[in-house]
Structures are given as structure tokens and as C-alpha cells.
Amino acid sequence: MGRRRRKEVKIPKKTLPEFYLCPKCGKNTVLVRLVRKTGVAWITCGSCGLKTSLQVGNNIDEVDAYNIFIDKYYEVGEEIALNE
């Protein structure tokens, strides 16, 4: 008699999201594009049209640029949109 084979449990690898939550309209439509040559991050919302650009360093990822954008957005205030 043989014993039963154990079921192999695969753990899915977590990935970063492509779209982020917009602080103005609350929808998951903010897209972050990095241009590493010039050191600029372009952040745009597909539903409400909020857009801005930030100067970032070479070691910054999309999620880091999004967090900098959120910090600046709430620092300035919700009634004043960045570079609208």
C-alpha cells in the first residue's frame, strides 16, 4: 500500500497595481508614467482629468511617485488641484 500524495499549494506572487485610487473622484483610474531619462513622473486620472507632473529621482518606482503625489495633493488641499 502506498500513501497519498500531498497536494502542492502554490502561493501567488503579489504584483504592484497598474491603476491607483484618485484622491479627487475616488475611482481606481490614476495612471503613473515614469520617464527615467528626464526624471519626471506623469500622473493622470482617466475619469476626472486630474493631472500633474513631478520631478523624481532615478530610484523611484510608480508606487513611490503615486505616494508623493498623494502627499502633495493633501498638503495643498482638496480645493486646489495640482497643475489643473
Order of alpha helices (4+ residues) and beta strands (2+ residues): beta-beta-beta-beta-alpha
